[in-house]
């Protein structure tokens, strides 16, 4: 069953700005042209087997100025791929004037064009590979922001907590789950051992205790997939000094920018990043 | 997170709990032996409301006219690598008299052992049911409450255990075959109808709206011993 948690849609090629995003599309004013994005391939190593997988990412902005730019590393959610999350990336690229800084997001193993099949440790290894790529381009930790959405919060929180050589300036998490145990027991009411069901842990609520950089948490109050109680628990357990929360009235899973209003969403992120 | 994982997760979590109707509401006759199975679970939204098809196999034995001992193994839980058993007794302490129903009580335990983790857990259960026999075959309707008791002080991530007593009203009907050789049970169970279900990962479809879940179960049992009674 565990592998089902990492179901990802495969692609032969990315379309990015030409992708038909449907309801996820954002207004044209946030559009990013092909000239302003770079498709990146990286090697992600399975630390247990030593096997190497080619995974893909996309950088919006100027790769040659990463060393002096502010960068958002965005870890997307489940099932979809870089094309599906392209509209969200264009919003993040619009937080200040477009292209003044970069946005980097990657497809995990088994998602989009990336090779292999993902796992809980694989998510972390894939984000690690993305951090390594940023470091190789000269990115500065003090100007790097981590942003995780839903499933993407798992590697983002882990890396913010446990990767000592590259501590980001700030962390943003949107609609995180607290843990598999919390999902299970909140649904059952009873204290059932989660190991009776799955070997997955997704222990965001524990790992956040070791995150010390400023934190912004966004969650839809009406999220009927990962209930806001999950985020509340993570927010409460946060181990640092500065934290901020945006509980979005009427917000569901994945529709926070649209529910807040795109400009309000962008402004909220900008105010946090520029603190 | 995605829907396939969600479906597999709640299929498996219902494999370990909430997967059975009341075992015995009416005690067997003395020395009667039965075997049976049950099928059903909480109703969820999955391209329309459906009950989760959870299964268990049971055995019962009449220790006395008013006292039956029973046990069951949860076969769906076994599929997920867990040994889950329930066992208990049903005792009838009030006989039907005009408008006064029969009343029985069933203390039992639900025990689950997780092979991967080599750990076990036990929940005490107490059922109290009123039932009304009717007709030549003494079929019966029943209504009662199923009570689960959670003994743990904390739940995931060191949160205080929110509910130590979980109260589940239930109604059901039992049809008996010729000479009472078999019985067919249908039951609705209103699982925790006073607890909001909005923060559950599972898309419950509940007759009580945003509260609890509605379980639907069917079961069948056959008498394999002392069939002349």
Interface residues (C-beta under 8 A of the other chain):
Chain A: X1 X4 X5 X6 X7 X77 X78 X79 X150 X151 X177 X178 X179 X181 X182 X183 X184 X185 X186 X187 X188 X189 X190 X191 X192 X193 X194 X195 X196 X197 X198 X199 X205 X206 X224 X225 X226 X227 X228 X229 X233 X237
Chain B: X1 X2 X3 X4 X5 X6 X7 X8 X9 X10 X12 X13 X16 X17 X18 X77 X80 X81 X82 X112 X114 X116 X117 X119 X121 X123 X148 X150 X152 X154 X155 X156 X157 X159 X161 X162 X163 X166 X192 X195 X198 X199 X200 X201 X202 X203
